[in-house]
Amino acid sequence: MKKIILPILLGLLFPALAFADEPLVNGANTAWILTSTALVLFMTLPGLALFYGGLVKSRNVLSILMQCFAIAGIASVFWLVAGYSLAFSGDGAFIGNFSKFLFSGVTEGSVSGDIPESLFALFQMTFAIITPALIIGAFAERIKFSAVLLFSIIWLAFVYVPITHWVWGGGWLQNMGLLDFAGGTVVHITAGVAALVTAIMIGPRKSFVRGNAAPHNMTMTITGAGMLWVGWFGFNGGSALAANGDAAMAMLVTHISAATGALTWMFYEWKKYGKPTALGTVTGMVAGLGTITPASGFVGPAGALIIGLLAGIVCFNATLLIKQKYKIDDSLDVFPVHGVGGILGTFLAGIFASTNLGVFSGQGFADGIESMAGQVGVQLVGIVSTFIYTAIVTFLIFKVVGMITNGVRVSDDEEAQGLDIVDHEERGYDI
């Protein structure tokens, strides 16, 4: 009897001892990541869908909304089946394995750190949703719906997943000490480079050639932009994977960079063209958000101010260069805003993470890296490798998709009619 009673009494008096071998879930951290997950999904649906939807012609607005919704579905199922496992399991330098196939082993009791593993997998799923959704801005208004679906699933498998493993899943860039807090390389460089490649391959819209590719509904675009700003707090703040000072600082610097990017673009445009535009202001905001993303967990508020300022200037000029000088119809400015912003932010993270910059100091370099030169060198390796790999594989994927779908682009008559009717037999507006 004593052998039975004694363990029970010890368990009542010292419950921590009784459950010492069980993984502990932190309630506060779990609650924050639950919230962040909802915020990141909110960025795509409805945020990005409305932001992009307002920027196209009225005859194509429904096609953009549909593409965002369809990608959310495809990416979610793919992440369940294989994406999560290949990105976040195994110890390979370049890719994971299938040990988490169909979320095998992800149960109510399994944990990742001190949050449920199911929540971590879902949080990462929302990143896998928004990344290919960003790319559709490059070939908007002229691509077959079937091509969008096929391209998105293959691109996730062969570009997004491997680079996610490199940077966050224990791969070679993570082991080198690359600083990418929330997706400068994983999300923004990959989406931006893919956008540039696909925009060149598919060719410009007829409206772009004629010079009448103006947005049809700026109210919709600004509404979506506001949702992106709010949702980005979950994107960057949630990447701390905890409700702590790192998350709070990530949110603070995210907001500072967004505000500074918006103001910089607005005043730059005002000075250059005589009037500030709503489109320019919200584009500057998105540039500030994209540029701070990789650095958000490593820099301080003053550093974020400089990052937002540079984002507004550099991304503004990159947009002019792509469209006016090189005549590339990256329809919704994915590469100059997200791609260039991701490159710039990943590079600047290696500078403003330094603890020796006075008021501009950050939280320090990666473990084992003791100098700014060393950290910047790693950042450059991450930028260049992500850029080259994404460009080559995206080119090949787009070629394959074109062969399967008998060309990715709709006919000239279908483009003139609009994809709402051509692809979906529906109209965004019936007035």
C-alpha positions as CSV (number, residue, x, y, z in Angstrom):
1,M,0.0,0.0,0.0
2,K,2.9,2.4,0.8
3,K,4.3,1.8,-2.6
4,I,1.1,3.1,-4.1
5,I,0.3,6.0,-1.7
6,L,3.8,7.5,-1.7
7,P,4.0,8.3,-5.4
8,I,0.5,9.8,-5.3
9,L,1.4,12.1,-2.4
10,L,4.7,13.2,-4.1
11,G,2.8,14.0,-7.3
12,L,0.3,16.1,-5.3
13,L,3.0,17.9,-3.4
14,F,5.5,18.3,-6.3
15,P,3.5,18.2,-9.6
16,A,6.5,19.5,-11.5
17,L,8.4,16.3,-10.6
18,A,5.5,14.1,-11.5
19,F,5.4,15.5,-15.0
20,A,9.1,16.4,-15.5
21,D,9.4,14.2,-18.6
22,E,6.4,15.7,-20.4
23,P,7.0,18.6,-22.8
24,L,5.7,21.9,-21.4
25,V,3.6,24.3,-23.5
26,N,3.9,28.0,-22.7
27,G,0.4,29.4,-22.7
28,A,1.4,33.0,-23.4
29,N,3.6,32.1,-26.3
30,T,1.0,29.8,-27.7
31,A,-1.7,32.5,-27.5
32,W,0.6,35.0,-29.3
33,I,1.5,32.6,-32.2
34,L,-2.2,31.6,-32.6
35,T,-2.9,35.3,-33.1
36,S,0.1,35.8,-35.3
37,T,-0.9,32.9,-37.5
38,A,-4.3,34.5,-38.1
39,L,-2.6,37.8,-38.9
40,V,-0.3,36.3,-41.5
41,L,-3.3,34.5,-43.2
42,F,-5.1,37.9,-43.0
43,M,-2.2,39.4,-45.0
44,T,-3.1,37.1,-48.0
45,L,-6.9,36.9,-47.5
46,P,-8.1,39.5,-47.8
47,G,-5.1,41.9,-47.6
48,L,-3.0,41.0,-50.6
49,A,-6.0,40.0,-52.6
50,L,-7.5,43.4,-52.2
51,F,-4.2,45.2,-52.6
52,Y,-3.5,43.4,-55.9
53,G,-7.2,43.4,-57.0
54,G,-7.4,47.2,-57.0
55,L,-4.3,47.6,-59.1
56,V,-5.5,45.7,-62.1
57,K,-8.3,46.5,-64.6
58,S,-11.9,46.0,-63.6
59,R,-12.2,43.1,-66.0
60,N,-9.5,41.2,-64.2
61,V,-10.2,42.0,-60.5
62,L,-12.1,38.7,-59.9
63,S,-9.2,36.7,-61.4
64,I,-6.8,38.1,-58.9
65,L,-9.0,37.4,-56.0
66,M,-9.6,33.9,-57.3
67,Q,-5.9,33.3,-57.7
68,C,-5.2,34.3,-54.1
69,F,-7.9,32.0,-52.8
70,A,-6.9,29.1,-55.0
71,I,-3.2,29.4,-54.0
72,A,-4.2,29.5,-50.3
73,G,-5.9,26.1,-50.8
74,I,-3.2,24.5,-52.9
75,A,-0.4,25.7,-50.6
76,S,-2.2,24.5,-47.5
77,V,-2.7,21.0,-48.9
78,F,0.8,20.8,-50.2
79,W,2.2,21.9,-46.9
80,L,0.2,19.1,-45.1
81,V,1.3,16.4,-47.6
82,A,5.0,17.1,-48.0
83,G,6.0,20.8,-47.7
84,Y,6.3,21.0,-43.9
85,S,8.2,17.7,-43.7
86,L,10.7,18.6,-46.4
87,A,11.3,22.0,-44.9
88,F,11.5,21.3,-41.2
89,S,12.6,17.6,-40.7
90,G,15.8,15.8,-41.0
91,D,19.4,17.2,-40.8
92,G,20.3,17.5,-44.5
93,A,22.1,20.6,-45.6
94,F,19.8,21.2,-48.6
95,I,16.5,19.5,-48.0
96,G,14.6,17.6,-45.3
97,N,12.9,14.2,-45.4
98,F,9.5,12.7,-45.3
99,S,9.4,11.8,-41.6
100,K,6.6,14.4,-41.2
101,F,4.6,13.2,-44.3
102,L,1.0,14.2,-43.8
103,F,2.0,15.7,-40.5
104,S,3.0,12.3,-39.2
105,G,3.7,12.6,-35.5
106,V,2.1,16.0,-35.2
107,T,-0.4,15.4,-32.4
108,E,-2.1,17.4,-29.7
109,G,0.8,16.7,-27.4
110,S,3.8,17.2,-29.7
111,V,5.7,20.5,-29.3
112,S,8.1,22.7,-31.2
113,G,10.0,24.6,-28.6
114,D,7.4,25.5,-26.1
115,I,4.4,25.8,-28.5
116,P,2.3,23.0,-30.0
117,E,3.9,21.6,-33.1
118,S,0.6,21.8,-34.9
119,L,0.7,25.6,-34.3
120,F,4.2,25.9,-35.6
121,A,3.3,23.9,-38.7
122,L,0.2,26.1,-39.3
123,F,2.2,29.3,-38.7
124,Q,4.7,28.2,-41.3
125,M,1.9,27.2,-43.6
126,T,0.7,30.8,-43.8
127,F,4.1,31.8,-45.0
128,A,4.0,29.1,-47.7
129,I,0.6,30.6,-48.7
130,I,1.6,34.3,-49.1
131,T,4.9,33.7,-51.0
132,P,3.6,32.3,-54.2
133,A,0.6,34.6,-53.9
134,L,3.0,37.5,-54.1
135,I,4.4,36.3,-57.4
136,I,1.0,36.6,-59.2
137,G,1.5,40.3,-59.3
138,A,4.2,39.8,-62.0
139,F,2.0,38.2,-64.6
140,A,-1.4,39.6,-63.7
141,E,-4.0,40.1,-66.4
142,R,-2.5,37.8,-69.0
143,I,-1.9,34.3,-67.6
144,K,-4.0,31.2,-67.7
145,F,-5.6,30.1,-64.4
146,S,-4.4,26.6,-65.0
147,A,-0.9,27.8,-65.4
148,V,-1.1,29.8,-62.1
149,L,-2.1,26.7,-60.2
150,L,0.5,24.4,-61.8
151,F,3.3,26.9,-61.4
152,S,2.4,27.6,-57.8
153,I,2.5,24.0,-56.6
154,I,5.7,23.1,-58.5
155,W,7.4,26.3,-57.4
156,L,6.6,25.7,-53.8
157,A,8.1,22.2,-54.0
158,F,11.3,23.1,-55.8
159,V,12.0,26.7,-54.7
160,Y,10.2,27.7,-51.5
161,V,10.7,24.4,-49.6
162,P,14.4,23.9,-50.2
163,I,15.3,27.5,-49.4
164,T,13.1,27.4,-46.3
165,H,15.1,24.4,-45.2
166,W,18.4,26.1,-46.0
167,V,17.5,29.2,-43.8
168,W,15.1,27.9,-41.0
169,G,15.1,24.2,-41.1
170,G,18.7,23.4,-40.1
171,G,20.2,23.8,-43.6
172,W,23.5,25.1,-44.7
173,L,22.7,28.8,-44.6
174,Q,21.3,28.6,-41.1
175,N,24.4,26.8,-40.0
176,M,26.6,29.5,-41.6
177,G,24.8,32.1,-39.4
178,L,22.5,33.8,-41.9
179,L,20.4,36.5,-40.3
180,D,16.9,36.2,-41.7
181,F,14.3,36.7,-39.0
182,A,11.1,36.5,-40.9
183,G,11.8,35.9,-44.6
184,G,14.0,38.3,-46.4
185,T,15.5,35.4,-48.4
186,V,12.8,32.8,-47.9
187,V,9.8,35.0,-48.9
188,H,10.8,38.3,-50.4
189,I,13.9,37.4,-52.5
190,T,12.4,34.2,-53.8
191,A,9.1,35.8,-54.7
192,G,10.7,38.9,-56.2
193,V,13.2,37.0,-58.3
194,A,10.5,34.6,-59.5
195,A,8.4,37.6,-60.4
196,L,11.2,39.1,-62.5
197,V,11.9,35.9,-64.3
198,T,8.2,35.2,-65.1
199,A,7.5,38.8,-66.1
200,I,10.3,38.7,-68.6
201,M,9.3,35.2,-69.9
202,I,5.5,35.9,-70.3
203,G,6.0,39.4,-71.9
204,P,4.2,42.7,-71.2
205,R,0.5,43.3,-71.1
206,K,-1.0,45.1,-74.1
207,S,-2.2,47.8,-71.8
208,F,1.4,48.3,-70.6
209,V,2.7,48.7,-74.1
210,R,0.0,51.2,-74.8
211,G,0.7,53.1,-71.5
212,N,-2.8,52.7,-70.0
213,A,-2.2,50.1,-67.3
214,A,-3.6,52.3,-64.5
215,P,-5.3,50.7,-61.4
216,H,-9.0,50.5,-61.5
217,N,-9.8,50.9,-57.8
218,M,-7.3,52.7,-55.5
219,T,-9.8,52.5,-52.6
220,M,-9.6,48.7,-52.7
221,T,-5.8,48.8,-53.0
222,I,-5.4,51.2,-50.0
223,T,-7.8,49.0,-48.0
224,G,-5.6,46.0,-48.8
225,A,-2.5,47.9,-48.0
226,G,-3.8,48.7,-44.5
227,M,-4.5,45.1,-43.9
228,L,-1.0,44.2,-44.9
229,W,0.5,46.7,-42.5
230,V,-1.6,45.3,-39.6
231,G,-1.0,41.7,-40.6
232,W,2.8,42.2,-40.8
233,F,2.9,42.5,-37.1
234,G,2.1,38.8,-37.0
235,F,4.5,38.1,-39.8
236,N,7.5,39.6,-38.1
237,G,6.5,39.7,-34.4
238,G,5.3,36.1,-34.6
239,S,8.6,35.0,-36.0
240,A,10.0,35.3,-32.5
241,L,7.9,32.3,-31.7
242,A,7.3,33.7,-28.2
243,A,5.5,36.6,-26.5
244,N,8.6,38.3,-25.3
245,G,10.9,41.3,-25.9
246,D,12.1,40.0,-29.2
247,A,8.5,39.9,-30.5
248,A,7.8,43.4,-29.2
249,M,11.0,44.9,-30.7
250,A,10.2,43.2,-34.0
251,M,6.8,44.8,-34.1
252,L,8.2,48.2,-33.1
253,V,10.9,48.2,-35.8
254,T,8.4,46.8,-38.4
255,H,6.1,49.8,-37.7
256,I,8.9,52.3,-37.8
257,S,10.2,51.0,-41.1
258,A,6.8,50.9,-42.7
259,A,6.0,54.5,-41.7
260,T,9.4,55.7,-42.8
261,G,9.2,53.9,-46.1
262,A,5.7,55.4,-46.8
263,L,6.8,58.9,-46.0
264,T,10.1,58.6,-48.0
265,W,8.4,57.4,-51.1
266,M,5.7,60.0,-50.8
267,F,8.1,63.0,-50.4
268,Y,10.5,61.6,-53.1
269,E,7.6,61.3,-55.6
270,W,6.3,64.7,-54.5
271,K,9.7,66.3,-55.2
272,K,10.2,64.4,-58.5
273,Y,6.7,64.7,-60.1
274,G,5.1,67.6,-58.2
275,K,2.4,65.6,-56.5
276,P,2.3,62.7,-54.0
277,T,0.1,59.8,-54.9
278,A,-1.8,57.3,-52.8
279,L,-0.4,54.5,-54.8
280,G,3.2,55.7,-54.2
281,T,2.6,56.1,-50.5
282,V,1.2,52.6,-49.9
283,T,3.9,51.1,-52.2
284,G,6.6,52.8,-50.0
285,M,4.9,51.3,-47.0
286,V,5.1,47.8,-48.4
287,A,8.7,48.4,-49.4
288,G,9.5,49.4,-45.8
289,L,7.8,46.3,-44.5
290,G,9.5,44.0,-46.9
291,T,12.9,45.5,-46.3
292,I,12.7,45.3,-42.5
293,T,11.5,41.7,-42.5
294,P,14.8,39.9,-42.4
295,A,16.3,42.4,-40.0
296,S,13.3,42.8,-37.7
297,G,14.6,40.5,-34.9
298,F,18.1,41.8,-35.0
299,V,18.0,45.6,-35.3
300,G,16.9,48.5,-33.0
301,P,14.5,51.4,-33.6
302,A,17.1,53.8,-35.0
303,G,18.4,51.2,-37.4
304,A,14.8,50.6,-38.5
305,L,14.5,54.3,-39.3
306,I,17.5,54.1,-41.7
307,I,16.2,50.8,-43.2
308,G,12.8,52.3,-44.0
309,L,14.4,55.5,-45.4
310,L,16.7,53.4,-47.7
311,A,13.8,51.2,-48.7
312,G,11.8,54.1,-49.9
313,I,14.6,55.5,-51.9
314,V,16.1,52.3,-53.4
315,C,12.8,50.6,-54.2
316,F,11.4,53.8,-55.7
317,N,14.3,54.0,-58.1
318,A,14.2,50.2,-58.8
319,T,10.6,50.5,-59.8
320,L,11.5,53.3,-62.3
321,L,14.4,51.3,-63.6
322,I,12.5,48.1,-64.2
323,K,9.5,49.7,-65.9
324,Q,10.8,52.8,-67.6
325,K,14.4,51.8,-68.6
326,Y,14.1,48.1,-69.1
327,K,10.4,48.0,-70.1
328,I,9.7,44.9,-68.0
329,D,6.1,44.6,-67.1
330,D,6.3,43.3,-63.6
331,S,2.7,44.4,-63.4
332,L,2.4,45.0,-59.6
333,D,6.0,45.8,-58.8
334,V,6.9,42.5,-57.1
335,F,10.6,42.5,-57.9
336,P,11.4,46.2,-57.2
337,V,9.5,46.2,-54.0
338,H,9.8,42.7,-52.5
339,G,12.8,41.4,-54.3
340,V,15.0,44.5,-54.0
341,G,13.6,45.2,-50.5
342,G,14.4,41.6,-49.4
343,I,18.0,42.0,-50.8
344,L,18.5,45.3,-49.2
345,G,17.0,44.3,-45.9
346,T,19.1,41.0,-45.7
347,F,22.2,43.0,-46.4
348,L,21.5,45.7,-43.9
349,A,20.7,43.2,-41.2
350,G,24.4,42.3,-41.3
351,I,25.2,46.0,-40.5
352,F,22.6,47.2,-38.1
353,A,22.7,44.0,-36.0
354,S,26.0,45.3,-34.7
355,T,26.1,46.2,-31.0
356,N,28.8,48.9,-31.7
357,L,26.8,51.5,-33.6
358,G,25.7,53.6,-30.7
359,V,22.0,54.6,-31.0
360,F,21.8,52.5,-34.2
361,S,23.0,49.3,-32.5
362,G,21.1,46.1,-32.8
363,Q,21.0,42.8,-30.9
364,G,24.3,41.3,-32.1
365,F,25.6,39.0,-34.8
366,A,24.9,35.3,-35.2
367,D,26.6,32.9,-32.9
368,G,30.3,32.4,-33.9
369,I,30.4,35.6,-36.0
370,E,32.4,38.3,-34.3
371,S,32.7,41.1,-36.9
372,M,30.5,43.1,-39.2
373,A,32.5,42.0,-42.2
374,G,32.0,38.4,-41.3
375,Q,28.2,38.8,-40.9
376,V,27.9,40.9,-44.0
377,G,29.8,38.2,-45.9
378,V,27.3,35.5,-44.8
379,Q,24.4,37.8,-45.7
380,L,25.8,38.2,-49.2
381,V,26.2,34.5,-49.6
382,G,22.6,34.1,-48.6
383,I,21.4,36.8,-51.1
384,V,23.4,35.5,-54.0
385,S,22.7,31.8,-53.5
386,T,18.9,32.5,-53.1
387,F,18.9,34.8,-56.1
388,I,20.7,32.4,-58.5
389,Y,18.9,29.2,-57.3
390,T,15.5,30.9,-57.5
391,A,16.1,32.4,-61.0
392,I,17.3,29.2,-62.6
393,V,14.7,26.9,-61.1
394,T,11.9,29.3,-61.7
395,F,12.9,29.6,-65.4
396,L,12.8,25.8,-65.7
397,I,9.5,25.5,-63.9
398,F,7.9,28.2,-66.1
399,K,9.1,26.4,-69.2
400,V,7.7,23.1,-68.0
401,V,4.3,24.7,-67.1
402,G,4.2,26.3,-70.6
403,M,4.6,22.9,-72.2
404,I,2.0,21.2,-70.0
405,T,-0.6,24.0,-70.5
406,N,0.2,24.6,-74.1
407,G,1.4,28.1,-73.3
408,V,1.0,30.1,-70.1
409,R,-0.4,33.2,-71.7
410,V,-4.0,33.8,-72.9
411,S,-4.6,35.0,-76.4
412,D,-4.8,38.7,-77.3
413,D,-8.5,38.6,-77.6
414,E,-8.9,36.9,-74.3
415,E,-6.6,39.4,-72.7
416,A,-8.7,42.2,-74.1
417,Q,-11.9,40.6,-72.9
418,G,-10.5,40.1,-69.4
419,L,-9.7,37.0,-67.3
420,D,-12.9,37.3,-65.2
421,I,-15.0,36.1,-68.1
422,V,-12.4,34.1,-69.9
423,D,-11.3,32.0,-66.9
424,H,-14.3,32.1,-64.6
425,E,-17.4,33.2,-66.6
426,E,-18.1,35.8,-63.9
427,R,-17.7,39.5,-63.4
428,G,-16.2,41.4,-60.5
429,Y,-18.7,44.1,-61.1
430,D,-22.2,44.0,-62.7
431,I,-23.0,47.6,-63.3
